Amino acid sequence: MKKETAPAMMVLSKVVRTTLEDLMKNIENFPKEIVQEAVNAGLHPSGPQYWIYKWETCVTLEEFELKICLPVATFGNSFSSEKFKLEKLEEYAHVKKTHLGAWDQLKESYEQLIKEMEEAKLVPGQTCREIYINCDFENPSNNITEIQFQVN
């Protein structure tokens, strides 16, 4: 298991508080709207969406903060929005696993990654990120999701 550091990046973001049970209800249309907002503002989407999960207690059934992010190139354009924020995500020390397939099976990939972290004696941080490399809503078996788990 190899620890990596992802570089800092500019993103449009939106933060919501939710639970796993209420996730889809609470994110509304933000994943779609964030792309439209970037294009309308003259920003260039420069990568797949990042969803950053932050738990205060690491108990996944409790409420947590979810930050939905879209990497963007600004080309010097300014940005103002009531719904989304332009911000810089800092470097991110993590370990990762690529999940191939439907999102309802993500739990198995998380469990494997956590087991590997324990075996390597890596201390988890409070966040993890899901990077949606390919989203196929008609054939979920084609989904490609990279899981990045923060390590201290």
N, C-alpha and C positions, 0 to 999 in steps of 0.2 A: 504494500500500500504506500503510495507516494503522495506526500504533501505538496500541494501546488499553491501558487499565488496568482490569482487573476488580476489583471491590471485595472486601474481606475478607469471609469468611463462616464460620459455624460448620458443622462437618461431623462425621459419624461416619466413622472411617477404619480401614483395615486395610492394613498394609504387608507385601508379600512380595518376595522376591528371586527372579528368574526369567530366562529367556531367551525370545525370541520363539517359539522352537521348542517350549518347554515351558509356555508361557503358560496355555493352557486347563487343563492338568493341575495346575498350581500354584495357580491361583486357587480351585479347588474350587467350593463353592457360595457363596462370599463375596458376590457381587452380590445374590443372593436373600436370604441371611441378614442382610445389613446393613439391608435394609428391614424385615424382621421384627423385628430387634433394636430398631430405632428405634420402631416402633409399640408393641412390648411395654413399652418404657421410658416411654411417654407423650410421646415426642418426635414432632414433625410433620415428615415429609419435605417439604422446601420447594423442591425442584428435582430435575433429572435427575442421574444419577450422573456423577461426574468420575473419570476414570482418569488419574493423573499418572505419567508415565514419566520417570525420571531416570537418565541415563547418566553415568558418571564419565569415559568416554573418547569419547562420541559415536559409538562403533562399535556399530551396531545389532545385530550378531550376538553381542555379548558379554552377559554377565549384567548386569542392571540392577535398579533398585528400582521397584516398581509400588505406588502408593498408590491404593486404591479408596476413593472418598469419596462420601458422600451428604449433601448440604446439609440441615440440620435447623433447626427452631425449637424451642428448649428449653422455652419458657414457664416458665422458672425451675425446671424439673425437674432433679434431679441425675441423674447417669448413672454406672454402674459396670458393667464387663463384662470378662471374661477374653479375649474375642476382638477387641473393637473399642474404639477410643479416641475420645473427644469432644475436638475440638481446633478452633482457629481457623486457617483458611488466610489468609495475609496477602494483600495486594493483589498482582496478577499482571500485569506489563507484558508485552504479547504482540501478535502479529499473528494473524489467524485466517482460516480458510477453512471453508466449509460443504461437507461431503461428502454427496451424495445417492446412496444405493444401498448395495449389499452391502459388507461390511467387507473381503472379500478383494480389493477394488479400492481400499482406502484408500491404498495405496502411491502410486498415481497422483496423488491429491490432495496427499499430502505432497511429492511431487516438484515439483508446480506451485508449492506454497507456498514451498518452499526456493529455487526458481529466482527467484520474485518477491522474496524476502528478499535474495538475492545482488544482483539488479538494483538494489534500493533501498539497498544497502550497509548492511543491518542485521546486527548481530552476534548470532548465536543464543546463548541461554543453554544450560543443561544439562537443561532440562525441556521437556516438551510435555504438553498435556492433551487428552484426548478427552472431549467432553461428549455423552452419548447422549440426544439430544433425543427421538428416536422409535426404538424397537427393535421391528422386526417380524420375528419368527423364522420365520413362515410364508411371508412374502413380503419377502425382504431388500432388494428394490429400493425398498421404502418406508422404509428406514432413513434417519434424518437424524442426522449426527454432525458436531459442530463441532470442528475441530482448532484448538487454540491453541498457538502456538509461542512460548516465552519469548524476549524480546529484551532485550539490555542497553542 
